[in-house]
Amino acid sequence: MLILSSIISPIQWIFNLNEFPLQNANFFSLFWKKSIDFFTFSGIIYRAKGSLVVMEDLLNILKIAKSSLDIYYEIHKDDNFSNKRNTPRDYLEWVDKKTKIIINSPEFIKKTKECIVRGDVVWVEFGFNIGEEFSGRHPAVVLKNGGKTLLVLPVTSKQPTEKQLSSNTYIELGKIYNFKSMKRWVNIFNITPISIERIDFTKKKGNVKGTDLDNISKAFLDSDLFRYLPPKQANGNK
C-alpha cells in the first residue's frame, strides 16, 4: 500500500485528489474521469501548439517567397518587355491571378453551370510555365469533359514550320464557330489536363467541326504517343 501511495501521490497532486483516500470506492472512477479530462485538455493544448507551428511555418514560407519575388524583380526590372511574350511582367501578373483563382475556388465551383462538351473551344489561362511548356491565354479544343477537369488541346495561330508540319503532330483546324476567321493549328503533343477554373467564362465559347475532331483522333492513333514500342535490341542480340 505504501508503494502504491508513493506512485499515486504525484497523480493526486496533479488532479487535486488529496481529499479522496485510496480506499474510497469512488476514487478510481473519479480518477479515470479526471484522467480523461486532463488528456483531453492536453490534446487541445497540443493541437493549439501545432496550429501555431503550422502558422509559423507558413509565415516563414511566405517570407521566403516574397524574398524570391524581390530578387526576381531586381534581376528583371530594367528589361525591355515590348513585343515579347512570357515576360517577367507576365509572370508576376500570373502569380497574382493564380492566387486569386485559388482564393475564389469554392465560389467558382458553386457558380459554374456552363455545359462543356467535346469539340467546344474555350479560352484558357494556361499560366506562366517553364521553358518550352505551353503558356499564356489561348483558346483550346475540348477533347474530354471529366467534370471539374477537362482534357484540352491548346490552339495557336502561329504558323508551324515545315519540319513541324512533316512530323504529322500539327493539325490545321477548319472554321471555329464564334471565333474570328483565321488559320489555326493544334499540336497533339500539347494535350493538357486543366481545371475548369482556368476557363474564362466571360468569353463566348466556340466549336470545331466533327471532321477536325476526326483528324485529331487519327493523328493520335498514327503517332507514337500512346503506342508501345519495344526497346531496340543491342547489336548482336536477338
RARAKA-V35245 format. One record per residue. N is the residue number from 0. RES is the residue in three letters. PSI is psi in whole degrees, 0 to 359 (NA if undefined). Layout:
n:res:psi
N:RES:PSI
N:RES:PSI
//
This chain:
n:res:psi
0:MET:324
1:LEU:319
2:ILE:316
3:LEU:321
4:SER:322
5:SER:330
6:ILE:319
7:ILE:334
8:SER:311
9:PRO:325
10:ILE:321
11:GLN:320
12:TRP:319
13:ILE:316
14:PHE:5
15:ASN:49
16:LEU:19
17:ASN:334
18:GLU:353
19:PHE:110
20:PRO:154
21:LEU:335
22:GLN:344
23:ASN:129
24:ALA:333
25:ASN:355
26:PHE:307
27:PHE:325
28:SER:320
29:LEU:322
30:PHE:318
31:TRP:316
32:LYS:315
33:LYS:324
34:SER:315
35:ILE:315
36:ASP:318
37:PHE:312
38:PHE:331
39:THR:314
40:PHE:319
41:SER:321
42:GLY:322
43:ILE:315
44:ILE:317
45:TYR:316
46:ARG:321
47:ALA:318
48:LYS:320
49:GLY:321
50:SER:321
51:LEU:322
52:VAL:316
53:VAL:316
54:MET:318
55:GLU:320
56:ASP:316
57:LEU:319
58:LEU:321
59:ASN:317
60:ILE:320
61:LEU:317
62:LYS:318
63:ILE:317
64:ALA:316
65:LYS:320
66:SER:318
67:SER:319
68:LEU:324
69:ASP:317
70:ILE:317
71:TYR:317
72:TYR:315
73:GLU:323
74:ILE:322
75:HIS:2
76:LYS:335
77:ASP:7
78:ASP:152
79:ASN:113
80:PHE:358
81:SER:137
82:ASN:36
83:LYS:153
84:ARG:161
85:ASN:50
86:THR:167
87:PRO:325
88:ARG:317
89:ASP:319
90:TYR:311
91:LEU:323
92:GLU:322
93:TRP:321
94:VAL:315
95:ASP:313
96:LYS:316
97:LYS:321
98:THR:318
99:LYS:324
100:ILE:315
101:ILE:318
102:ILE:319
103:ASN:7
104:SER:311
105:PRO:317
106:GLU:324
107:PHE:313
108:ILE:321
109:LYS:322
110:LYS:339
111:THR:114
112:LYS:10
113:GLU:133
114:CYS:122
115:ILE:129
116:VAL:168
117:ARG:133
118:GLY:346
119:ASP:152
120:VAL:120
121:VAL:156
122:TRP:129
123:VAL:137
124:GLU:96
125:PHE:347
126:GLY:187
127:PHE:113
128:ASN:192
129:ILE:138
130:GLY:233
131:GLU:9
132:GLU:145
133:PHE:131
134:SER:170
135:GLY:187
136:ARG:116
137:HIS:156
138:PRO:156
139:ALA:144
140:VAL:128
141:VAL:123
142:LEU:330
143:LYS:134
144:ASN:117
145:GLY:21
146:GLY:265
147:LYS:355
148:THR:155
149:LEU:152
150:LEU:119
151:VAL:162
152:LEU:117
153:PRO:144
154:VAL:137
155:THR:148
156:SER:1
157:LYS:127
158:GLN:123
159:PRO:154
160:THR:167
161:GLU:321
162:LYS:318
163:GLN:318
164:LEU:325
165:SER:344
166:SER:347
167:ASN:21
168:THR:348
169:TYR:131
170:ILE:123
171:GLU:131
172:LEU:153
173:GLY:212
174:LYS:134
175:ILE:111
176:TYR:140
177:ASN:7
178:PHE:156
179:LYS:138
180:SER:119
181:MET:166
182:LYS:135
183:ARG:153
184:TRP:161
185:VAL:149
186:ASN:118
187:ILE:338
188:PHE:349
189:ASN:13
190:ILE:131
191:THR:131
192:PRO:134
193:ILE:157
194:SER:147
195:ILE:344
196:GLU:348
197:ARG:352
198:ILE:138
199:ASP:100
200:PHE:358
201:THR:344
202:LYS:147
203:LYS:138
204:LYS:154
205:GLY:194
206:ASN:154
207:VAL:165
208:LYS:159
209:GLY:328
210:THR:326
211:ASP:318
212:LEU:323
213:ASP:318
214:ASN:323
215:ILE:315
216:SER:318
217:LYS:320
218:ALA:322
219:PHE:315
220:LEU:324
221:ASP:342
222:SER:173
223:ASP:10
224:LEU:318
225:PHE:17
226:ARG:136
227:TYR:124
228:LEU:115
229:PRO:146
230:PRO:144
231:LYS:138
232:GLN:145
233:ALA:153
234:ASN:132
235:GLY:346
236:ASN:141
237:LYS:NA
//
